[in-house]
Amino acid sequence: MTKELTKESILAALSNVQEPELHKDLVTLNMIRNLEISGDTVSFTVMLTTPACPLRGQIEKEAKGAVLALGAKTVNLKLDSDVPNDGRMRGLLNMPIRNAIAVGSGKGGVGKSTVAVNIAVALAQSGARVGLLDADIYGPNIPTMMGVDKLPPPHGPKLVPATAYGLKMISMGLLVKPGQPLIWRGPMLNSAIRQFLGDVEWGELDYLIVDLPPGTGDAALSLAQALPLSGAIIVTLPQLVSLEDASRGLEMFRTLEVPILGVIENMSYLDLPDGTRMDIFGSGGGEKLAKASRTTFLGKIPIDPTVREGGDTGKPIVVAKPESVAAKILTEIAEKVAAQMSVAALSGKNELPINIVE
């Protein structure tokens, strides 16, 4: 005879299902919502800590299995999300941003903007509320990569950000004439970045992705001082020169007390038609940097002409060719970063989980 299903028995069963990233059960984490029982049908919502949860399928399967094991015939499980705030105060800027993530490098030409754009779009595709800030004031490429050429008309005192692929974005490239050079000194650059933060109608965001200019100069310093950052991602190529510059960028963030989310190795390898792989810029450099700096290695992105084509045509590869190897890796990186943010925020310590490369 099947035991009667009760809320207590269902919650007891779900208390044995762990959230794989947070290493606590779903009930303790208050992730079970709207639990209802109708005969042998059980309905409830699992409130994930990010819509980009990389292990959502595992959580769904184990939660359903736990309730079916009690004798339920049908389990209607809905996945929703509520991204936790990183706990950093952004009141001076009046910015309701839950997590702010900088994407930087030590040098130009490593594909940093491409990585920032695709991570932002991947997070937006998952259902998160995402903003993309182009802090490369002197060389703003984000509008081209996103296929945007102008801002919407302003409403009130603040600028209205452009929208594309489900996210909001701002860039100096949308405020000056095409090809017009900005011959500015540091204080003007500092003022522009602060205006992008405080004078733009961002609304509430789960993630603000900030594309930094190359190097360790005024822009990064201004940003870190104006906006408490949840963390920074370092983009590098495998070659030694790029690694040296990326290492300087990484240490700059540490000096500014910005947590390092991890290292991405871009243009890592080229897959040839005959099935062989060519390491044009060497190999393993990003992993070595991550290990040496005791931070997470987030992944290798291959050389793929469609990545460049997506940037030139304003259609990022995670949109244009989501089944490509590069797009899948970029989406996985976005999910890893989102998971790290949730773990750090819910731990209450603002400390990031580190998966050191052995």
Secondary structure, DSSP 4 states (H G I P E B T S, - for coil): -PPPP-HHHHHHHHTT-EETTTTEETTTTT-EEEEEEETTEEEEEEEES-TT-TTHHHHHHHHHHHHHTTT-SEEEEEEEE-PPP-----GGGT--BS-EEEEE-SSSSS-HHHHHHHHHHHHHHTT--EEEEE--SSS--HHHHHT---PPPPBTTBBPPEEETTEEEEEGGGTS-TT------HHHHHHHHHHHHHSB---SBSEEEEEPPSSSSHHHHHHHHHS--SEEEEEE-SSHHHHHHHHHHHHHHHHTTPPEEEEEE-S--EE-TTS-EE-TT-SSHHHHHHHHTT--EEEE----HHHHHHHHHT--HHHH-TTSHHHHHHHHHHHHHHHHHHHHHHHTS---------
